[in-house]
Amino acid sequence: MTMYRPDQLIFVDESAANERTSHRKYGWSPKGVRPHENIPFERSERWSILPAYTVNGFLTWDIEHGSFSQELFEDSSKTSFCRFAIHFQDHDLL
């Protein structure tokens, strides 16, 4: 990686969320009382986002209902992210 400058790199990081994303394992309660919350168990829709960004900010992103499979990830990389390569004269695509 030392052969590349930071401005030549494009980063990709998948993230996902659903209705239960905000539910946490920790809480607060009065001293000596265990925190408790009743949450009904139900499956909810999952959404994933796959952003591409550089040290200068976001380039683009894809949003998918469900998760990104390897095939979707590769398609996204080829179509959405590589179209920005023409804007980066000094950038190498890895």
WOWO-V505520 format. One record per residue. RES is the residue in one small letter. PHI is phi in whole degrees, -180 to 180 (none if undefined). PSI is psi in whole degrees, 0 to 359 (* if undefined). D_LAST is the distance of its C-alpha to the last C-alpha in whole Angstrom. Layout:
res=[RES,RES]
phi=[PHI,PHI]
psi=[PSI,PSI]
d_last=[D_LAST,D_LAST]
//
This chain:
res=[m,t,m,y,r,p,d,q,l,i,f,v,d,e,s,a,a,n,e,r,t,s,h,r,k,y,g,w,s,p,k,g,v,r,p,h,e,n,i,p,f,e,r,s,e,r,w,s,i,l,p,a,y,t,v,n,g,f,l,t,w,d,i,e,h,g,s,f,s,q,e,l,f,e,d,s,s,k,t,s,f,c,r,f,a,i,h,f,q,d,h,d,l,l]
phi=[none,-67,-80,-109,-84,-55,-76,-95,-97,-120,-106,-130,-148,-77,-139,-138,-152,-147,-63,-92,-58,-79,-76,-117,-85,-119,-159,-133,-163,-59,-55,86,-113,-73,-63,-147,-145,-90,-126,-66,-84,-154,-76,-125,-67,-110,-123,-121,-124,-127,-87,-121,-145,-121,-66,-96,129,-75,-96,-164,-156,-121,-120,-132,-76,99,-110,-83,-79,-60,-64,-63,-62,-65,-62,-62,-61,-73,-89,-76,-85,-71,-66,-84,-61,-67,-85,-116,-59,-94,-96,-103,-94,-91]
psi=[341,345,352,144,154,325,358,353,144,127,143,134,112,141,151,158,155,187,337,2,324,349,130,163,351,154,193,158,169,152,132,356,127,132,142,138,128,120,120,139,122,145,140,166,141,135,140,146,141,90,153,129,162,184,344,357,189,141,306,175,157,142,135,136,118,210,161,119,173,319,315,320,314,318,317,316,318,319,305,315,321,339,342,351,328,340,351,87,322,6,140,141,126,*]
d_last=[11,14,12,11,13,14,14,10,9,9,11,12,15,18,21,25,28,32,35,35,33,35,37,37,39,41,43,47,50,54,54,55,54,51,48,48,47,48,45,45,42,41,38,36,33,30,27,23,21,17,17,14,14,14,16,18,19,18,16,17,18,19,23,24,27,27,23,20,20,17,18,18,15,13,15,15,11,12,15,15,12,10,14,14,11,14,16,13,14,13,9,6,4,0]
//
